[in-house]
Amino acid sequence: MKQELRPTHTFQLLDKILAQHSVNLLSLNPQKKIITSFTELGNLIAEQSTDIQIITTLQESLACIVDSQLQNFPENIFWDFDFLVSSMLRQALVADEGAVSFLKTFCEKMVSLTEMFGINTEIRFRYVHDFLYGFDWARWVQKDPEARAHIEPFSLVFFDYLLTKGKELIQRISHGQITSYKLCETGYRNPFSFSREPEDEYRLLTYLAEKQLIPVAVWNWNAKPVWNKPFQEMRQQIALKLDIQPQKH
């Protein structure tokens, strides 16, 4: 009976969604080029829970999250999901409100974030990388490590912070109160001083991954997020070292 509960076939649907959108499934893992498939992630999930309701809700939540990323970040480059999925499951299994309720809330907040920061609002970021790989989270923790160091990158607390920040950003952009988020020639916003054109973004992030300068190694199911390194400054320095050009506005 347990064999029937293995969710491999369910998670294959997520691989099919990505295939239908012809996504180049690049991983930031220095050891391999292509992401762990959702079919493989389904097997890892089955090792931790055989509760069919939890597994189904997790799969449905991930389907919504993947679809939202495809709609709002169509030019996203790196698509690792391992640690995101393990974090969702781990938090769900210990949630006070119950696993299914937690997963539904998680999904709702993450989809809202994706919609808020993607191409369909005034923010218009090109990639989900800064959120997914923990750069935003590390910067947030550094502002108050005593209170935040124990809060993980894919926690509802951090999602709520980003949702509030996103609303403020949209207001400030619409009132012309912010200069560091100018629209680039590409139609995307880039608050960084260096180019984030796809070839530059690819070069910079793969270099950072090789040097272990990514805050959250999302390609690793058992990742240990790191916040206490000057990730922003190092990214800036390495962009200069790699001769990545200044961003054109």
N, C-alpha and C positions, 0 to 999 in steps of 0.2 A: 504493500500500500504506500509506503514512504516513497518508493520510486516514482509513483504517479504525481507526488507533490513536488518533485524536482521542477524548478521553474524555467528550465532551459528553453523550452518551446515558447514560453511567454516572452522571454527577454530577446529571443530572436527577432521579434517584431520591431524592437528598437533598432537593431542592426539594419533591418529592412527599410525603416524610415530614413535613416542616414544614407543608405544606398540609393534610395529613390531620389534624394536631393543631390546625388553625385558629390557628396562631401569627400574631400581628400582627408582621410582620418589620421592626421599627423599627431604624434605624441611628442611631448617634450622629454621623454625618457631618453637619456643619453645612450642607453643600451639597445633601443629599438626605435624604429621609425613610425610604426603604426600603433594606434591605441589598443588597449585590451578590449575585446568585443564585449557587448552586453550579454551575449550567450555565456561567455566565460565568467563575467561578473555574476550572472544568475547562479552559476554553480557555487561560487563563494558565498552568496547569500544563503543558499540551501544548506550550507554547512553550519550556519548560525541560527537559522530558524526554519521550521517546517510548517509554521502557521500559515495556512493558505490565504487567510484574509490579509495578513501583514504582507505577504509576498505579492499578492494581487494589487494591494494599495500602493506598494513601493513601485511596482512596474507601471501602474497608471500614472503615478506622480512623475516618474522619470520620463514617460512619454510626453506629458505636458511640458516639462522643463526642456527637453530636447526640441520639441516643436517650437517653443517660445524662442529658444536660442537661434534656431534656423530662421525664424521670421524677423527677429530683431537684430541679429548679428550675422547677416548672410556672408560676410567676408571674414568671419572668424577663422583663425589658422589652426590652433591647437585644440584638441577635443578630448583630453583625458578626463575620465570620470571616476576612476577607481576609488580614490579617497573620499570623494563627494558621496558616493554610494555607501561606502563603509561607515562614514560619519552619520548619514541619514539613518541607517539601520541601527547603529550603536545607540544613538540618541533616542530613537523610537522605542527600543526595547527597555529603556529605563525611564521613559517619560511618565510623569505623574498622571497625565490625562489619558494615558493609554497609547499604544503604538499607532493605531489607525488614525486616531484624532491628531496626533503629532505629525504624522506624515502628510495629512491633508493641509495642516497649517503651514508646514515647511514648504510644500508645493506652491501654495497660494502666495506666500511671501516671495519665494524665489522667482516665480513667474512675474509678479509685480515688479521686482527689481530689474529683470531682464527687459520688460516692456519700458520701464522708466529710463534706463540708461542707453537703450539701443537707438536704431535709426528712425524710429517712429515718434520720437519726441524732440524737443529742442536740444537735448543733451547730445544726441547723435555720436556716441562713441562707436568706434569701428570694431573693437574686439572685446571679448569677455575675459581676456587674459588677466588683467589687473585684479579682478574680483576672484576668478577661479584659482589663480596660482598664489593668492594671498598677499599681494603687494599692498592692497587697500587695508587689509586686516592688520598687517605688521605695522603700518603707519599709525593706525588707530590704537593698537596696544601700546606703542611707544609713547603716546601722549599721556597715558596713565597706567603704567605697567602694574602698579600695586593692585589696582582694581580690575584690570583687564587681562593679565597674563594667563589666567586660567580659562578664559573664554575662547572657545575654539572658532576657527574661521567660518564654519558653516553652522553657527549657532543662531537661534532666533533672535537673541539679543543683538548680535552684530547685524543681522538682516534689518532689524528695526532702526538701527543707527543709519544704515545706508539708505533706507526708504525716506527717513527724515532729511538726510543730506540731499538726496535726489530732488525732493520737493523744493528745498531751499535753492538749489542750483537752477531749477527750472524758473523759479520766480526771479532770481537775480539776472539770469540770461534775458528773460522777457522784458525786464526793466532796464537792460543795458548797464547793469551795475558790476559787471565782471569782465575783465580784460584778458585774463589768462586762458579763457576757453573760446578764443576766436575760432570761427569756422575756417578751415583750411580750404585750399583750392579743390580738394577731393570731395568737399561737402561733409566731411567729418570734423569733429572737434578734437583737438589734441592739446592738452595743457602742458605737455613737455616741450623742452627746447629743441629736441632732436626729432628727426623724421620717424614716422611710424608707418611708412609705406610697407606693403607686405614683405618685400625682400629684406628691408631693414629690420622689421619686427622679427622675422624669422632668424636672421643672423644674430641679432642681439639676444633673443631669448634662448636660442640653442647654446650660445656661448655661456650665458648665465647658468643654464642647467648643467653644463659640463663642469663648471666651477663650483657647483653646489650653492649657487646664490639665488635660488628660487625659494621664497618663504614656505610654500606648501607644495611638496612633491606629489601632486594629485595623481600621478601615474602609479603611485605606490599605495596599495590597499592599507598598509600599516604605517603610513607616513607619520612623521613626528614634526608638526609645524614649528617653524623657527621665527621668532619676531625680533630677537635682540641682535640684529646686524643692521648696519646702515644701508638697507637695500636700495633706497631711492638714490642716495649719493653714489653708490657703486654702479648702479645702472647708468647714471649720467656719465661717470668716468669711463665706463667701458664703451658707451656709445661714441665718446671722443676717440678712444683708443682704436675702435674699429672704423673710424673715419665715417661715421654715419652723419649725414649732412643735417644742418639746422632745418627745422620745420618751416615750410613755406606757408604763409598765410595769404 
